[in-house]
Amino acid sequence: MTHLFALTVPVLFLLSFLFALLKKVKLYDSFTEGVKGAIPLILSIFPYIATVAMLSCLLEVSGLEKTLARFFQPLFSLLGIPEELAPLLFVKPLSGSGAIAVLSDILSTYGVDSYIAKCACVAYGSSETVFYISAVYFAGMKRKKLPLALFIALLANFLSVVLCCFLCRFI
């Protein structure tokens, strides 16, 4: 079954080329036109992505992550969120790869079958890298209501963690 999934993308790629050949599309010219359109997009998104990457590193290195975890601990306890998930909650909106590292650390520290590990896995899967996605979506927009969109996205992320911790109690 794994081999079938591994072949899916190359087969789709090949089928697309075959379809284009049947339609007599100039493949190389179409490909280069697409690349030309991607360069301005990459240049417009790069500053936002670089900012998110730097913020993610600064959050961990500066110790702000631990300070925020201590500050929000009473709220987390009230809502049933284990304090061990705090690093994941703070990193996930900023960095997907940073969140994977935190998740891996949680799994190795508490074991894969622990309540904390289950909560961490569900929280990781049910949330998104809010700032990265916002950077991509809002980079090309002229009218930006970024603060409201960020607030709603971060609130939805947080509520998904509250719900996942509640549901993991029954798993």
N, C-alpha and C positions, 0 to 999 in steps of 0.2 A: 504494500500500500504506500509506503514511503517513497518508493521509486516512481510510482504514479504521480504523486504530488511534485516530485523533483522534476519531472518531465513536463508538467503543465505549462510553465512559462515558456520554455523553448518551443514547445509545440504551438502555442498560441502565436508566438513571434513568427514562426515559419508559416503558419496558416495565413497570417496577415500579409506576409510577403507574397505568397502564392496568389492570394486574392487580388493584391495590387497588380501583380503581373497579368492576371487574367483580365483586369480592367484596363490594362495598358497604361498604367501610371508610371511615370519616370521616377523610379525608386530613389536614386541618388539625389536628384534635384529636389524631391519632396523632403527627403531627410535633411539636406542642408538648409532648406527653408525653415524647417522646424527648429533646427539648431540656432539659426539666426534670431528667431523669435524668443528663444529661451535665454539668450545672453542678457538682454535688458531686464528680464524678470529676475534673474540671479543677482544682477547688480543692484536692483531695487530692494531685494530681500536681505542681502548680506549684512548690512548694518544692524538690522533687527536680530538676526540669528547670532551675530557676534556679541551683541549686548546680552542676550539671554544666556549664552555660554559663560560670559564673564560673571554675570550675576550668580549663576549656579555655583561656580568655583568660589566666589567671594562669600556666599552664604555659609559654606562649609568651613573654609579656611579662617574666616574672621571669628568664628565661635558664635555668630548670631543664631545659627541653627539651634544650638544647645540653649541659648538664652530664651529663644522663642518657645522651645519645648518646655522649659521650666515655667514660663509665663502662662502658657495655655494648658498646663497639666490639670488644673482644677476643672476647666471646661471639658477636657478630654475624659477625665474620670467620670464626670456627671453624665456624659453621653455614652459611656461604655467603650471608649476607644483606649486600648492599651497604650501606655506611655512609650513602649518600645516602637510603636509605629510612627512616632513624631518625626524622625528623620525622613521617612518615606513620604509623609504628608507634605513636608516642606520642599523636598527635592523634586517630587514628581511633576508639579506644575512647571518647573523650570527645565528639567533635563530628563529625557527618557533613559539615556545611558547611565546617568547618575542614579536614577531610580532603580535600574537593574542591579547596580553595584550594591545599593542599600538593601534591596530585596535579597540578594545573594548572601549578604552578611547576616540578615535576619534568619534566613533558612539554615545557615551553618551554625549560628549561635543557639537557636531554640529548637532546631529539628523540623523536618518537613511536615510532621503530623501534629505539631502543637497548635493550639488555638491562635497564638500570635502569628505563626507562619501562615495559617489558613486566612486569617484576616489580611495579612500583608499581600498574599497572592491575589485575593479578590479585590482588595483596594487598588493594587497595581493594575489589574485588568479592567477595573471599572472607572478609572480616571484617565485624564489626558494631560499632555504637556501643554497646558493652557497658554503660556507665554509664547512658546514656539508657534503654535497654531495661530494665535492672535497676530504674531509678527507676519506670518505668511498671508493671512486673510486681509489684514488691514494695510499691508504695504502698498497695495495698488489702489486703494480707495481714496477718493477725494474727500468725502464727508466721513469723518471718523467719530464714532461714539464709543471709543475704546474704553474709557473708565467704566461705563455701565456694562459693557460686554464682558470685561474682565471680572467685575464683581459677580455677575450672574454665573459665569463659568467657574469661578473659584468657589462660590456657594454650592453649585451643583456638584463639584468635586468633593467638597467637604461632606455634603449630605449623602453622597454615595458611600463614603467611608463609614459614616454613622450607620447607615443601613446594612452595609456589608458586615460590620462588626456584630450587629444585632443578629443577622441571619447566620453567621458562622457559629454562634452559640448553639445552634440546633443541628449542626453538621457533625 
